[in-house]
Amino acid sequence: MPPKQLSRKQQRKLYTSLAGELVIMAGTVMLAYYFEYTDTFSVHVQGFFCYDTAYTKPYLGPEESSAVPPILLYAVVAGLPTLLITITETVLFLVQYTSKEFDRSEKTVATGDCCYLNPLVRRTFRFLGVYTFGLFTVDIFVNAGQVVTGNLAPYFLTICKPNYTALGCQQALRYISHQEACTGNQDDIMRARKTFPSKEAALSVYAALYLAMYVTCTVQAKGTRLAKPVLSLGLVCMAFLTGLNRVAEYRNHWSDVIAGFIIGSAIATFLVVCVVHNFKGKLLLSDDSPMEPQPTIGMLNMGRMESPLEKYIASQVSASFTIRHLTCSK
């Protein structure tokens, strides 16, 4: 079957939509970059009470020494969904390609006068593109929350090293609000002011829920009734353990981790339900729906059976007409 050609109006609409999506994606990436690697947005300086035990936990070293270092987290969050979605879409495409229905299906989808896009590539790029957009969106939400709140890490006073004598901390309830109170390393202090919400918790639960919903909604093969929930629960458990590790290492408060879980879950649910529609888009090889039989002239001219109610109404009308006719003749 030859590929389906799009009209000029459809091509123009497609190109406009694609250009708009690229602009939105580029803007999202740039905003995430400014939040992450520049000082464009200054962090709110939150004060503290002298000798506050909520911020005197031990400092276990930089993020690279954590049980879940950033390089491992980012590699899993970026690599695992890409690998899993690509393999799953390829297997589904090959299964449908070798089925008997392939002969009456479209092999390609036309996107212009000269460009044709394989349905496998189209679906894979769609799901991975939405996933990537969600990753940057989670990063923006988390960085915005950290910049606005400036919430302090549990180990803040350990690296802040304030001079309690010079600050006049004879009483524990004295509130210190100026930034010059800390004498420790300024880079470590700045990182300790950006903990709410937890970025690691948000990214991990976003990736886990997106993949769990993808596997649940897409894989419909026999024998996966138990494998799908096991895989989904395993992914969610990994995300939960990531947040738990942040609290155990005194790098985040429980409130930071819970807020990160809420942000990641909300964005993943919104994208799956409202953007990719539970991954229920067009089939890999979209079958041409059979033409509905059009009523022929003979069928239109066929007599219609009257119901008992219609027969009763017709008899009453006929009887009334007969009585009126006899009355007028007299």
Secondary structure, 3 states (H helix, E strand, C coil): CCCECCCHHHHHHHHHHHHHHHHHHHHHHHHHHHHHHCCCCCCCCCCEECCCHHHCCCCCCCHHHCCCCHHHHHHHHHHHHHHHHHHHHHHHHHHHHCCHHHHHECCCEECCCCCEECHHHHHHHHHHHHHHHHHHHHHHHHHHHHHHHCCCCCCHHHHHCCCCCCCCCCCCCCEECCHHHCCCCHHHHHHHCCCCCCHHHHHHHHHHHHHHHHHHHHCCCCCCCCHHHHHHHHHHHHHHHHHHHHHHCCCCCHHHHHHHHHHHHHHHHHHHHHHCHHHCCCCCCCECCCCCCCCCHHHHCCCCCCCHHHHHHHHHHHHHHHHHHHHHHC
